[in-house]
Amino acid sequence: MSVILNVKAVSKTYQSGGDSLTVLQAINFEVEAGSIIAIVGPSGSGKTTLLGLCAGLDRVSTGSIVLNGIPLDDLSEDERARVRNQHVGFVFQNFQLLPTLTALENVMVPLELRGERNSKATALELLDRVGLANRGHHYPLQLSGGEQQRVSIARAFSNSPKILFADEPTGNLDADTSETIEHLLFNLNKEMGTTLILVTHDLDLAAKTQRVIRMKGGEVVSDTLVQDNAL
Amino acid sequence: MGWIVRMAWRDSRRNRSRLLLFISSIIIGIAALVAIYSFGDNLEKDIDNQAATLVGADLVLHSNRELAEEAQQLVDSVRSLSQGYSEEQSFASMVLFTSNGGTRLVEVRALGDGFPYYGQLETVPESAGTSFRNHKQALVDKTLMLQFDAEVGDSVKVGEMTFEIAGRLEQAPGQSGIAATVAPAVFIPLEYLPATGLAQKGSRINYDYYFHLNGGLDADAIAAGIDSLLEVHRIGYDTIASRKQETGRSFSDLNKFLSLVGFIALLLGCIGVSSAIHIYIKEKLNSIAILRCLGASARQAFLIYLVQVLGVGFVGSIMGALLGTLIQQFLPVVFRDFVPVAISSDISWGAIAQGIGLGVWIAVLFALLPLVGIRNIAPLNTLRLSLDAPSPIKDKWSWVVYGLIGLFIFGYAYLQLDGAVETLLFTGGVALAFGILYMAANLLIWLVKRFFPASWSYLWRQGLSNLFRPNNQTAILVVAIGLGTAFIATLFFVQSMLMTRVSLSASENQPNMVLFDIQSSQKADVVELVKAQGMPIVDEVPIVTVQLEAINGITADDARKDSTIQVSRRALGGELRATYRAELSDSEKITSGEWQGQTAKGDTARVSLEADYARRIRVDIGDKLLFNVQGVRIPAIVGSFREVDWNRVQTNFRLIFPMGVIDNAPQFHVLMTRVPDEAVSAKMQQAMVQQFPNVSIIDLGLILSVLDEILDKIGFVIRFMGGFSILTGFVVLIASVMISKYQRIRESVLLRTMGASRRQILVITALEYFFLGMIASFTGVLLALGGSWALAVFSFEVTFVPDIFMMLLIMLVIASLTVFVGLINSRGITLRPPLEILRKEV
């Protein structure tokens, strides 16, 4: 299988009032296309920072990240935005839907950004896939948390991403809703052949992935395959 | 681009009313400008249409002395080209209203038949404007009629002759209300002038000759053809075109001044817009980060919000233009006393387009400041909202926008002022005023924080600390309301300063009444009459009218022939009122040369010139002057320069001869006395007018009442314009209250959940606005105090004693208004039950 994400000797340091704070140090790993990976670790271990760097939301301080064959470090912010639009999908803990857009419009945005003509039809189809075909005209505030996350998942898959990053996707949901979202996420991932990288506190969720990267104090402390789910 | 517009539209859905509220800050400024531009357009059109009635004739020649034979021939030659000709002689004189004995110095206008050929003397009754010339009748200005409670049919005594009042004069051609305030007119038929006994040798009379030219003749061409001859005889002229140009120029200056005042209101509004958009963008941080996360470029994110600002800027400008068109209907009323034509209030599409264009441009320009920051909002904000956009100070585009704003303000002011220095002064002044207000606001806020009154009750402390809530707009509100307050407070201070100054000028033993135009033969009797009334003769001064014929041997003729000669052509041939005396008065000081009070027989007189006058006519100590004193040539040498304090009720002169030179020349006299009160003054004036009708009188009461009236009229205009700034401040306040409504509701709900009563919340809210109003008005008053002090010391040269009561009153009124506006807009916040709000997304 081909490597879709290559993280090499990555570290990240923030400057704050003259002091520097290193939140990631010498991170190395590779992700094969189509795999499902969980990044776990306690709060402050650098999971979300690592996710942000991998998705091209921020720049590394040292090291390099290559996403789908594209070295992110050499790109400007707008070039990275293009990469995100073409290859990456996101699911956030707090859904991050645009509050002024309807559910349908939220799903349409990535497609419209790509200039696709059939954005509405594709978005409707995706909403149907997540079971919200009849809620397309509703605004995020008119939807429950679970529904909002389903819209968010539909949006994440709308541009048929090569890789999908999910930051605590069930962190704000109750157990039943969480399960629905997990199923949805895994099923869509399987159907569309997407690589899925999850950041989570939930060890049960992590156990459902194929590989778990454990982090602590900004370093990877273990990187193990989950035998039952291995490809 | 289509997607950007679509996204802008979608994104604005839940914010349109708020966005409009942000932009509402510029509505008042745009309204002010559209009103002023429309007023200017209408005025220009009206002056064009009514230019002929401003002059009343095709050509007017005017002179301040009786025509010499050659000049008379010139007038006759123009008369031969005319189908109508009319003469007028006008001068200042006392009149007496016989019904109640009231007296006043007026402008007597003795008018021959025919004039005006365009327009009319507007009178009540209407026929009086023409019929009075056929009888022994007069037309009396409406302000005089009102002041002396006179009615048509009453009598008015002008000099030796009593006239029946034929009508009330509403409007004479080319006369503005303010001119009537300074010198109200009494028209009499020219044929009766000799009988009044007021036209005597040495009297200061203006002569006007009106021509209604034969059809097809060009007044300007005729005037241009005889221009040099007119100059020789020191005759001025006016044609319809020249008056139109002159009037247009004066009012274009007024319009430009008003535009600048309106522009300041607009700038205030723009700062409000910038501040509100800044908060809006802060709230949109997450949405922008999401869009960036989904692949929108920085440019796309920036354009989405720029399109929104463009849209609301356009809508706001249209609203401003509509309001301005409405306000414009009232401007003719505000300015009617200053304008000599009837002003129409037609809709000016040009002004509307200009206002809308300016509004959109300026809204975008000021919104760009917070908008450029959008480019720096990182997608990482979706994960970590604590990460803020980088400081605008470090963003070079912010500085480009600051530069554009500076350029725009300079450019706009330059278009109004037509001069780089004036523009720099204006731009610098605006920046300084804004800077001082902003710094003062921040300083006050810092002081309040630093010395926070911890011992106050909770409600007071909460009200005060509400001023510092996150995203507060306290500083901008203080600037906007403070600037408006500064305008109005300065106006009050200056007005009271001027009045006090004039009152003080005649305090204690200074004279407060001036009698002038006293003939030599009347002098002794007038002195006796004054003394008989129990009043002192404080000063008595002879006045001789002289004409400066040559400076160092150069005459006006020489100067005309050779333009390279460095003399003042204006001064040569001009008339001067001079006196002669042996000593300087206590209001004079020699600044250079040597004072000589007596000229020995056979010596050349060494005259003393007022220093500014000497500089204007470009003469130096030792220069030789040649005067024509009523036909007799008198050489003189410039002996000294004097500095004169003109700010007293007394006679001052540009030219003083020593004794022994012009003592026997034809002269009239000025006498100064001091009256204890108005009653004695009135009695004295009545007696004087009865006995010496040619003697004119000015007393301090008259000066004060005229000044008061003029200041009131000017003050009204300034208050009207300053009102725009205050209004803008209140609109910014309303917008600010609305912006923080969500936060306020949350605070209010929290407090009520914890058991606070509605009244307590209302008190906290009211106190917050009260503190805001007090800080803003205090800052404004401070600025006004500084400005007024500078005016007092450097311009009026008086000690500035601020009126504490007025200061407190202004602050209290502004603070009360702020509380009122704030509370009205906050009422929904305190009235809604907590549960309803908790259930609802607010």
Boltz contact constraints between the chains, C-beta under 6 A:
constraints:
  - contact:
      token1: [A, 48]
      token2: [B, 383]
      max_distance: 6.0
  - contact:
      token1: [A, 52]
      token2: [B, 380]
      max_distance: 6.0
  - contact:
      token1: [A, 52]
      token2: [B, 383]
      max_distance: 6.0
  - contact:
      token1: [A, 57]
      token2: [B, 379]
      max_distance: 6.0
  - contact:
      token1: [A, 57]
      token2: [B, 380]
      max_distance: 6.0
  - contact:
      token1: [A, 58]
      token2: [B, 380]
      max_distance: 6.0
  - contact:
      token1: [A, 78]
      token2: [B, 297]
      max_distance: 6.0
  - contact:
      token1: [A, 78]
      token2: [B, 298]
      max_distance: 6.0
  - contact:
      token1: [A, 81]
      token2: [B, 295]
      max_distance: 6.0
  - contact:
      token1: [A, 81]
      token2: [B, 297]
      max_distance: 6.0
  - contact:
      token1: [A, 84]
      token2: [B, 295]
      max_distance: 6.0
  - contact:
      token1: [A, 85]
      token2: [B, 295]
      max_distance: 6.0
  - contact:
      token1: [A, 90]
      token2: [B, 293]
      max_distance: 6.0
  - contact:
      token1: [A, 96]
      token2: [B, 290]
      max_distance: 6.0
  - contact:
      token1: [A, 96]
      token2: [B, 382]
      max_distance: 6.0
  - contact:
      token1: [A, 98]
      token2: [B, 287]
      max_distance: 6.0
  - contact:
      token1: [A, 98]
      token2: [B, 290]
      max_distance: 6.0
  - contact:
      token1: [A, 100]
      token2: [B, 11]
      max_distance: 6.0
  - contact:
      token1: [A, 100]
      token2: [B, 13]
      max_distance: 6.0
  - contact:
      token1: [A, 100]
      token2: [B, 14]
      max_distance: 6.0
  - contact:
      token1: [A, 101]
      token2: [B, 10]
      max_distance: 6.0
  - contact:
      token1: [A, 105]
      token2: [B, 10]
      max_distance: 6.0
  - contact:
      token1: [A, 109]
      token2: [B, 294]
      max_distance: 6.0
  - contact:
      token1: [A, 110]
      token2: [B, 294]
      max_distance: 6.0
  - contact:
      token1: [A, 112]
      token2: [B, 3]
      max_distance: 6.0
  - contact:
      token1: [A, 113]
      token2: [B, 295]
      max_distance: 6.0
  - contact:
      token1: [A, 113]
      token2: [B, 296]
      max_distance: 6.0
  - contact:
      token1: [A, 141]
      token2: [B, 841]
      max_distance: 6.0
